[in-house]
């Protein structure tokens, strides 16, 4: 999971940037898309949270993100995956595309005991 603030305002409002970002991430972590990237402008119940949401279905699960230009140019992204990947690689690519001034990353390993 990535929570980021004070991202580049033009990048978090650019559908071409979203597509290029997803393509670069998937190439780097060797995951395969199923279908096209879904990009939707979301009006929310909270006017501070309006922005683009993106969703990419993967062979190994999915990537979703929501970009909030009104709320400090923030972004919240999750990669849910059955396949292991480098979290640091994803973070580096995220920073390259969205240039956040604040970033928090967290990984949760799922397992059934």
C-alpha positions in Angstrom: 0.0 0.0 0.0 1.2 3.5 -0.8 -0.3 6.6 0.8 1.3 9.8 -0.7 0.8 13.5 -0.3 1.8 16.6 -2.1 2.1 14.8 -5.4 2.7 16.5 -8.7 -0.7 18.0 -9.5 -0.4 17.6 -13.2 0.6 14.0 -13.0 -2.3 13.0 -10.7 -4.7 14.5 -13.2 -3.3 12.9 -16.4 -4.8 9.7 -17.8 -1.7 9.2 -20.0 0.6 9.3 -17.0 -1.7 6.7 -15.2 -1.4 4.3 -18.2 2.4 4.8 -18.5 2.8 4.3 -14.7 0.8 1.0 -14.7 2.7 -0.3 -17.7 6.1 0.5 -16.1 5.1 -1.0 -12.8 3.8 -4.2 -14.4 6.9 -4.6 -16.6 9.2 -4.1 -13.6 7.4 -6.5 -11.3 6.7 -9.0 -14.2 2.9 -9.1 -13.8 0.4 -9.5 -16.6 -2.7 -7.3 -17.3 -6.1 -8.7 -17.9 -8.0 -6.2 -20.0 -7.5 -2.4 -20.1 -6.8 0.0 -17.3 -10.0 1.3 -16.0 -9.9 5.1 -15.3 -12.9 6.9 -13.8 -13.4 10.4 -12.5 -15.1 9.9 -9.1 -17.4 12.5 -7.5 -17.5 11.4 -3.9 -19.7 12.2 -0.9 -16.8 14.2 0.4 -15.9 17.1 -2.0 -12.3 17.0 -0.8 -11.9 13.4 -2.1 -13.0 13.8 -5.7 -10.5 12.6 -8.3 -9.5 9.8 -10.6 -9.7 6.2 -9.5 -7.8 3.6 -11.5 -8.1 -0.2 -11.5 -6.1 -2.8 -13.3 -7.1 -6.4 -13.2 -4.0 -8.8 -13.2 -3.3 -12.5 -13.6 -2.1 -12.3 -10.1 -4.9 -10.0 -8.7 -5.2 -6.2 -9.1 -3.8 -2.7 -8.7 -6.1 0.1 -7.6 -5.5 3.7 -6.8 -7.4 6.9 -6.1 -5.9 10.4 -6.7 -7.3 13.4 -4.8 -6.1 16.7 -6.2 -8.3 18.8 -3.8 -7.0 16.9 -0.7 -3.3 17.9 -0.8 -2.7 16.2 -4.1 -2.8 12.9 -2.4 -2.9 9.4 -3.7 -3.8 6.0 -2.1 -2.7 2.9 -4.0 -2.9 -0.8 -3.3 -1.4 -3.8 -5.1 -3.1 -7.0 -4.1 -1.1 -9.9 -5.4 -0.7 -13.6 -5.0 2.7 -13.2 -6.6 5.7 -11.8 -4.7 7.2 -8.6 -6.0 9.6 -5.9 -4.9 7.8 -3.2 -2.9 10.9 -1.0 -3.3 10.7 -1.2 -7.1 7.0 -0.1 -7.0 7.8 2.8 -4.7 10.7 4.0 -6.9 8.5 4.0 -10.0 5.6 5.7 -8.0 8.0 8.5 -6.9 9.4 8.9 -10.5 5.9 9.4 -11.9 4.1 11.3 -9.1 7.0 13.0 -7.1 5.3 13.0 -3.7 6.7 15.2 -0.9 5.3 12.7 1.6 5.0 9.0 1.2 4.2 6.0 3.5 4.4 2.4 2.3 3.1 -0.6 4.1 3.1 -4.3 3.2 0.6 -6.8 4.6 1.4 -10.5 4.1 -1.8 -12.5 4.0 -1.8 -16.1 5.2 -4.1 -18.6 6.7 -2.7 -20.5 9.7 
